[in-house]
Amino acid sequence: MNKIFQDKVSLVTGGGSGLGRATALAFGRERAKVVIADFSNEGGEKTVKMIKEAGGEAIFIKTDVSHCEEVNELILKVIERYGRLDCAFNNAGIGQHPSLTAEYTKETWDHIISTDMSSVWFCMKHEIAHMLKQGAGAIVNMASGAGLFGVPGMSAFSASKHGVIGLTKTAALEYARAGIRMNVICPGPISTEGNKAQVSAHPELELEAKYVAIVPMKRFGRPEEVAETVVWLCSDAASYITGIAIPVDGGMSAQGFTQED
Ligand SMILES: NC(=O)c1ccc[n+]([C@@H]2O[C@H](COP(=O)([O-])OP(=O)(O)OC[C@H]3O[C@@H](n4cnc5c(N)ncnc54)[C@H](OP(=O)(O)O)[C@@H]3O)[C@@H](O)[C@H]2O)c1
């Protein structure tokens, strides 16, 4: 532990589980004051407890990031409590049940787009407003390998993640001279609660074996491997890096995300 975020304030959305929790713990280890936003009370409070037990500082603010006004309230509460916001990991999101493009209901489509893409814009909109006043800040958004390639049966999810990449790159250009860096990560399959639930919901698709088969490293990633990438991107060690989309995927994107039928 190098305490590289001492006196800094980090926000992690979806911090009550999986990649958000692993990243919140990593920020806590580096002594950031960590704000966990999630709509799961139980998960959010558990992450706070884990950070405090490790000697860090954290609070939980219940938020549904798919509602712009709730996100506005979240950021106002962060500023009210700590007076600043240095880093944000806009991570909260959902997977989807496989569906062909023409077979989505409008409700399902809207739900995925609002949770996986619009939510990221809501967060950026309110985070940037405060970071501009500080003249500094670092934002990392969550996309996916599905934001780099098409994935049959996942068009809403893939469209959302492609959108997050375009949004991040564009905003990074707009705010490059304002001292705010913005990057996006594109994980391959990572062992999280969310991923396990998706895999086990469709045993007939044998998704676990299929994922392992298409990853050159022949294994799922660990949440900590994503967390370390996010913390590094938010740190001064990445001070000249903005507007990039980084795969964290065991080499999957290097081979073009080859998929079996
Ligand atoms: N795991 C992977 O293989 C993988 C790969 C690529 C990208 N990703 C992306 O990584 C992100 C996190 O995934 P994960 O695997 O860590 O999932 P996870 O274990 O399900 O964690 C996601 C967390 O976000 C919360 N959440 C969902 N919708 C929310 C909303 N509208 N407002 C606030 N919180 C919300 C969930 O709450 P509930 O538990 O109450 O639903 C959960 O605590 C997602 O954006 C996902 O698309 C994951």
The ligand as a Tripos MOL2 file, in Angstrom:
@<TRIPOS>MOLECULE
LIG
   48    52     1     0     0
SMALL
NO_CHARGES

@<TRIPOS>ATOM
      1 N1        -18.1390   -9.4000  -15.0220 N.am      1 LIG1
      2 C1        -17.8550   -9.3300  -16.3050 C.2       1 LIG1
      3 O1        -17.4890  -10.3340  -16.9110 O.2       1 LIG1
      4 C2        -17.9550   -8.0200  -17.0480 C.ar      1 LIG1
      5 C3        -17.3480   -7.9300  -18.3060 C.ar      1 LIG1
      6 C4        -17.4350   -6.7140  -19.0110 C.ar      1 LIG1
      7 C5        -18.1010   -5.6360  -18.4560 C.ar      1 LIG1
      8 N2        -18.7010   -5.7770  -17.2320 N.ar      1 LIG1
      9 C6        -19.3940   -4.5880  -16.6950 C.3       1 LIG1
     10 O2        -18.9160   -4.3270  -15.3780 O.3       1 LIG1
     11 C7        -19.9440   -3.6860  -14.6240 C.3       1 LIG1
     12 C8        -20.0900   -4.4020  -13.2950 C.3       1 LIG1
     13 O3        -20.3790   -5.7640  -13.5580 O.3       1 LIG1
     14 P1        -20.2040   -6.8900  -12.4430 P.3       1 LIG1
     15 O4        -19.8770   -8.1380  -13.1820 O.co2     1 LIG1
     16 O5        -19.3230   -6.4220  -11.3540 O.co2     1 LIG1
     17 O6        -21.7290   -7.0030  -11.9550 O.3       1 LIG1
     18 P2        -22.3620   -7.2330  -10.5070 P.3       1 LIG1
     19 O7        -21.5600   -8.2000   -9.7220 O.co2     1 LIG1
     20 O8        -23.8040   -7.5660  -10.7790 O.co2     1 LIG1
     21 O9        -22.2750   -5.7940   -9.8280 O.3       1 LIG1
     22 C9        -22.9940   -4.7110  -10.3630 C.3       1 LIG1
     23 C10       -23.5000   -3.8430   -9.2200 C.3       1 LIG1
     24 O10       -24.1790   -2.7180   -9.8050 O.3       1 LIG1
     25 C11       -25.4520   -2.5910   -9.1690 C.3       1 LIG1
     26 N3        -26.3880   -1.9400  -10.0750 N.ar      1 LIG1
     27 C12       -27.0090   -2.4620  -11.1630 C.ar      1 LIG1
     28 N4        -27.8080   -1.5430  -11.7160 N.ar      1 LIG1
     29 C13       -27.7080   -0.4230  -10.9590 C.ar      1 LIG1
     30 C14       -28.3190    0.8570  -11.0090 C.ar      1 LIG1
     31 N5        -29.2320    1.1600  -11.9520 N.pl3     1 LIG1
     32 N6        -27.9930    1.7690  -10.0780 N.ar      1 LIG1
     33 C15       -27.1000    1.4690   -9.1130 C.ar      1 LIG1
     34 N7        -26.4960    0.2790   -8.9880 N.ar      1 LIG1
     35 C16       -26.8140   -0.6680   -9.9130 C.ar      1 LIG1
     36 C17       -25.8480   -4.0060   -8.8310 C.3       1 LIG1
     37 O11       -26.8600   -4.0500   -7.8360 O.3       1 LIG1
     38 P3        -27.7600   -5.3970   -7.7010 P.3       1 LIG1
     39 O12       -26.8310   -6.4990   -7.2870 O.co2     1 LIG1
     40 O13       -28.7570   -5.0260   -6.6610 O.co2     1 LIG1
     41 O14       -28.3400   -5.6340   -9.0560 O.co2     1 LIG1
     42 C18       -24.5160   -4.5670   -8.3360 C.3       1 LIG1
     43 O15       -24.3050   -4.2460   -6.9770 O.3       1 LIG1
     44 C19       -21.1970   -3.6900  -15.4960 C.3       1 LIG1
     45 O16       -21.3320   -2.4320  -16.1150 O.3       1 LIG1
     46 C20       -20.8890   -4.7670  -16.5350 C.3       1 LIG1
     47 O17       -21.5510   -4.5700  -17.7620 O.3       1 LIG1
     48 C21       -18.6310   -6.9220  -16.5050 C.ar      1 LIG1
@<TRIPOS>BOND
     1     1     2 1
     2     2     3 2
     3     2     4 1
     4     4     5 ar
     5     4    48 ar
     6     5     6 ar
     7     6     7 ar
     8     7     8 ar
     9     8     9 1
    10     8    48 ar
    11     9    10 1
    12     9    46 1
    13    10    11 1
    14    11    12 1
    15    11    44 1
    16    12    13 1
    17    13    14 1
    18    14    15 2
    19    14    16 1
    20    14    17 1
    21    17    18 1
    22    18    19 2
    23    18    20 1
    24    18    21 1
    25    21    22 1
    26    22    23 1
    27    23    24 1
    28    23    42 1
    29    24    25 1
    30    25    26 1
    31    25    36 1
    32    26    27 ar
    33    26    35 ar
    34    27    28 ar
    35    28    29 ar
    36    29    30 ar
    37    29    35 ar
    38    30    31 1
    39    30    32 ar
    40    32    33 ar
    41    33    34 ar
    42    34    35 ar
    43    36    37 1
    44    36    42 1
    45    37    38 1
    46    38    39 2
    47    38    40 1
    48    38    41 1
    49    42    43 1
    50    44    45 1
    51    44    46 1
    52    46    47 1
@<TRIPOS>SUBSTRUCTURE
     1 LIG1         1 GROUP 0 **** ****
